[in-house]
Amino acid sequence: MRERTGGRKGTADKMMGKAKEMVGKVTGDERLRGEGRTDQSKGKAKEAMDVVKENLHGARDSLKGKSRRKH
């Protein structure tokens, strides 16, 4: 079974990004707020890529199973 690391990395990026954004907001540091928003976006992208990969693997496995049945 495949290990799903992209989702966990994505979640960690989102959490770290949210923390940076909040610290930036409290301290008035716009650069830190921007970094936080960027990190959150990266996390969402990683999670989306994980879903795409899982779907592709599932589709590939389904096709392999179907082609074996025909022979």
N, C-alpha and C positions, 0 to 999 in steps of 0.2 A: 504494500500500500504506500502511496506517495505521502510524503510529509508536507503539510501545508505550512510553509514558513512565510509566504508573502503576506498572508492575512495578519499574522502576528506582527511582522515588521511594519506593515501599514498602520496597524492599530497603535504601535509604539510611536511612529512618526506623528500620527494625529494627536496623541496625548501630549507628546513633547511640544508639538506646535501650539497646542491650546495653552499649555503652560507658558511658553514664550510670549504668546500674544497677550495673555493676562498680565504677566510681569511688565511687558512693554506698555500696556495700557495704564497700569498703576504708576509706573515710573515716568511716563510721558515719553518713552523711547520709541519713536516711530519706526526706526530701523528694526528693533527687536520685534515689534508687532508685525512688521512685514515678513520677517523671517518665520515667525510663528504661522502666519497664514500660508506661506510657501510650504512649510513642513506639513501642514495639514493637507494641502493639495497633493503633495507627494504621497502621503499616506493613503489618501483616497485612490490615487492612481495605482498604487501597489495592490490595494485590495481588488480593484477592478481587473487588473492583469491576472491576479490569482484566480478570479472567477472565470475569466476567458480561458486560461490554461486548463483549468479543471473541465470546462465544457468541451474543449478540444480533445482532451484525453478521453473523455467519455464518448465523444463522437467517434474517435479513432477505434476505441475498444468495441463499440457497437458495430462498426463496419467490419472489423476483423472477425467478430462473431458471426455476422451474416455471411461473409464470404466463405467461412469454414463450413457452414451448413449446406451451401450449394454444392460443394464437392463431395 
